């Protein structure tokens, strides 16, 4: 795909087939960014394992695909580039970045949103094979670090760039209940906790060179996968905020000059969205 306007900036959003990644991609498209969309689900109806526990298998199709997100992005008058991306396949990460740079010549914003989805996420410590904890660390920590290493050099050449890592309070606090009853497994919390160190290091090492990095914590969001998969584990999608909240906060971090002073910081999406009034009608008035 050749870009229709070489003056437009470029964002690369991982995990963009649904949920928060889709919302971030759409918000950045509204801000005038061409958007490269990375995920495993290219087309609607694809099947792959997405059960959060080793106790059962679930390969039913999840809502959303890169095709659908790309159509939404393109409808906003910018270009979309769907890219097959798997956090556990390092070659696919390198190829994805290479593809964007060859096609559009730049990546101005990297959003490390994708994460491991599969068994071990909602299993308790003694029930979790050590290999599944390793898988989560590979996907949720090594994958984003590698993408950051691949994207940073060309940002530094231009003297500017933004990296947003999708954070989680699971990496900061103990679960309120055991995994499967409203809590989460060790692998998820440990991997998110490790990922949280990345933004601060990038800001310290490269902030003076025009690079900004943030940990963006969504809070509980009503995504398609939460609605389809997570009710049996104690999570009620009906009480979650819309994914648009995170998308609009990401747009603010990328585009608003006031975000510069928060370089390297932890950003709570829902309180900031409410404070700045970024999403009309949210939160709804209390009844």
TORMI-80672 format. One record per residue (C-alpha): residue in three letters; x, y, z. Coordinates in steps of 0.1 Angstrom, whole numbers, padded with zeros to 4 digits, always signed. Layout:
BEGIN
ALAXYZ/...
***
This chain:
BEGIN
UNK+0000+0000+0000/UNK+0014+0034-0009/UNK+0006+0063+0013/UNK-0017+0089-0001/UNK-0003+0118+0019/UNK+0034+0116+0028/UNK+0030+0145+0052/UNK+0009+0125+0076/UNK+0025+0110+0108/UNK+0024+0072+0114/UNK+0012+0052+0144/UNK+0019+0015+0149/UNK-0007-0001+0173/UNK-0004-0037+0183/UNK-0034-0058+0194/UNK-0055-0037+0171/UNK-0081-0063+0160/UNK-0104-0055+0189/UNK-0109-0038+0222/UNK-0084-0012+0235/UNK-0061-0015+0205/UNK-0089-0009+0181/UNK-0101+0021+0200/UNK-0066+0036+0201/UNK-0062+0030+0164/UNK-0094+0048+0157/UNK-0086+0077+0180/UNK-0052+0083+0164/UNK-0068+0081+0129/UNK-0092+0108+0140/UNK-0061+0128+0149/UNK-0048+0125+0114/UNK-0024+0095+0118/UNK-0020+0068+0092/UNK-0022+0036+0113/UNK-0003+0003+0110/UNK-0024-0024+0127/UNK-0007-0054+0142/UNK-0025-0085+0155/UNK-0030-0122+0149/UNK-0066-0120+0138/UNK-0066-0108+0102/UNK-0101-0118+0092/UNK-0134-0123+0110/UNK-0143-0158+0121/UNK-0107-0170+0126/UNK-0103-0197+0153/UNK-0074-0199+0178/UNK-0070-0208+0215/UNK-0081-0180+0238/UNK-0091-0198+0270/UNK-0075-0182+0300/UNK-0071-0215+0319/UNK-0055-0249+0313/UNK-0087-0265+0325/UNK-0105-0261+0293/UNK-0100-0251+0256/UNK-0119-0224+0237/UNK-0112-0217+0201/UNK-0145-0200+0193/UNK-0141-0169+0171/UNK-0138-0136+0190/UNK-0154-0105+0176/UNK-0132-0082+0157/UNK-0104-0085+0131/UNK-0077-0063+0115/UNK-0100-0061+0084/UNK-0127-0045+0105/UNK-0103-0020+0123/UNK-0087-0011+0090/UNK-0120-0003+0074/UNK-0128+0020+0104/UNK-0095+0037+0101/UNK-0098+0042+0064/UNK-0133+0056+0067/UNK-0117+0085+0087/UNK-0097+0096+0056/UNK-0063+0082+0065/UNK-0045+0050+0055/UNK-0045+0017+0073/UNK-0019-0011+0070/UNK-0029-0045+0085/UNK+0001-0065+0097/UNK+0002-0101+0109/UNK+0019-0099+0143/UNK+0025-0125+0170/UNK+0043-0115+0202/UNK+0057-0150+0205/UNK+0072-0149+0170/UNK+0101-0125+0171/UNK+0106-0127+0134/UNK+0070-0115+0129/UNK+0078-0084+0151/UNK+0109-0075+0131/UNK+0091-0081+0098/UNK+0061-0060+0110/UNK+0083-0030+0118/UNK+0102-0034+0085/UNK+0070-0036+0066/UNK+0058-0003+0081/UNK+0091+0015+0074/UNK+0093+0002+0039/UNK+0057+0012+0032/UNK+0055+0046+0049/UNK+0091+0055+0058/UNK+0085+0063+0095/UNK+0069+0053+0128/UNK+0061+0083+0150/UNK+0040+0065+0176/UNK+0043+0030+0189/UNK+0015+0016+0211/UNK+0025-0016+0228/UNK-0010-0028+0235/UNK-0010-0065+0225/UNK-0006-0091+0252/UNK-0006-0129+0256/UNK-0041-0144+0255/UNK-0043-0180+0265/UNK-0040-0206+0293/UNK-0022-0196+0325/UNK-0037-0162+0326/UNK-0064-0173+0351/UNK-0048-0203+0367/UNK-0035-0204+0402/UNK+0003-0207+0410/UNK+0005-0245+0417/UNK-0018-0253+0387/UNK+0003-0232+0362/UNK+0031-0250+0343/UNK+0062-0230+0345/UNK+0063-0229+0307/UNK+0031-0209+0306/UNK+0047-0182+0329/UNK+0076-0181+0305/UNK+0053-0177+0276/UNK+0036-0147+0293/UNK+0070-0131+0300/UNK+0081-0136+0264/UNK+0049-0121+0250/UNK+0042-0093+0275/UNK+0078-0082+0282/UNK+0102-0093+0256/UNK+0079-0086+0227/UNK+0073-0049+0236/UNK+0110-0044+0244/UNK+0120-0058+0210/UNK+0094-0036+0192/UNK+0107-0006+0211/UNK+0143-0014+0201/UNK+0133-0018+0165/UNK+0113+0015+0164/UNK+0135+0038+0185/UNK+0164+0043+0161/UNK+0144+0060+0134/UNK+0126+0081+0160/UNK+0159+0093+0172/UNK+0170+0102+0137/UNK+0140+0126+0135/UNK+0144+0138+0171/UNK+0109+0129+0182/UNK+0086+0100+0189/UNK+0061+0086+0214/UNK+0059+0051+0229/UNK+0028+0041+0249/UNK+0029+0008+0268/UNK-0005-0005+0279/UNK-0001-0010+0317/UNK-0022-0029+0342/UNK-0028-0025+0379/UNK-0022-0063+0381/UNK+0015-0054+0379/UNK+0013-0031+0409/UNK-0011-0047+0434/UNK-0020-0081+0447/UNK-0052-0096+0432/UNK-0083-0090+0453/UNK-0093-0127+0451/UNK-0077-0159+0438/UNK-0074-0165+0400/UNK-0107-0176+0386/UNK-0127-0158+0413/UNK-0121-0122+0403/UNK-0083-0123+0405/UNK-0055-0131+0380/UNK-0026-0155+0377/UNK+0010-0148+0386/UNK+0023-0148+0351/UNK+0000-0119+0340/UNK+0008-0097+0370/UNK+0045-0105+0369/UNK+0048-0098+0332/UNK+0030-0065+0334/UNK+0051-0055+0364/UNK+0082-0061+0343/UNK+0068-0042+0313/UNK+0062-0012+0336/UNK+0099-0005+0339/UNK+0103+0001+0302/UNK+0087+0036+0298/UNK+0108+0052+0326/UNK+0140+0038+0312/UNK+0132+0051+0277/UNK+0123+0086+0291/UNK+0155+0088+0312/UNK+0178+0076+0284/UNK+0161+0094+0255/UNK+0138+0121+0268/UNK+0165+0148+0260/UNK+0164+0135+0224/UNK+0127+0142+0219/UNK+0114+0107+0229/UNK+0084+0104+0252/UNK+0072+0072+0268/UNK+0042+0064+0290/UNK+0026+0036+0310/UNK-0011+0039+0302/UNK-0033+0021+0327/UNK-0068+0015+0313/UNK-0086+0004+0344/UNK-0114-0021+0338/UNK-0126-0017+0302/UNK-0157-0034+0286/UNK-0139-0051+0257/UNK-0154-0077+0234/UNK-0132-0105+0249/UNK-0142-0095+0285/UNK-0178-0098+0275/UNK-0173-0132+0258/UNK-0147-0149+0280/UNK-0143-0135+0314/UNK-0177-0137+0331/UNK-0169-0172+0344/UNK-0138-0158+0360/UNK-0156-0132+0381/UNK-0154-0102+0357/UNK-0185-0083+0347/UNK-0182-0064+0314/UNK-0213-0044+0322/UNK-0194-0024+0348/UNK-0164-0016+0326/UNK-0157+0018+0309/UNK-0159+0019+0271/UNK-0126+0013+0252/UNK-0130+0048+0237/UNK-0118+0062+0270/UNK-0084+0047+0266/UNK-0083+0056+0229/UNK-0089+0093+0236/UNK-0064+0094+0265/UNK-0038+0079+0241/UNK-0046+0106+0216/UNK-0042+0132+0243/UNK-0008+0118+0253/UNK+0004+0118+0217/UNK-0010+0152+0205/UNK-0014+0176+0235/UNK+0017+0197+0244/UNK+0007+0194+0281/UNK+0015+0157+0280/UNK+0052+0164+0276/UNK+0056+0171+0313/UNK+0043+0136+0321/UNK+0071+0119+0302/UNK+0080+0085+0317/UNK+0050+0085+0340/UNK+0021+0062+0349/UNK-0011+0075+0335/UNK-0045+0064+0348/UNK-0068+0066+0318/UNK-0102+0068+0334/UNK-0095+0096+0359/UNK-0076+0116+0333/UNK-0104+0112+0307/UNK-0129+0124+0333/UNK-0108+0153+0344/UNK-0102+0165+0308/UNK-0137+0157+0295/UNK-0122+0138+0266/UNK-0153+0116+0259/UNK-0186+0133+0256/UNK-0212+0118+0279/UNK-0187+0097+0299/UNK-0189+0090+0327/UNK-0227+0091+0326/UNK-0245+0112+0352/UNK-0251+0093+0385/UNK-0287+0082+0387/
***
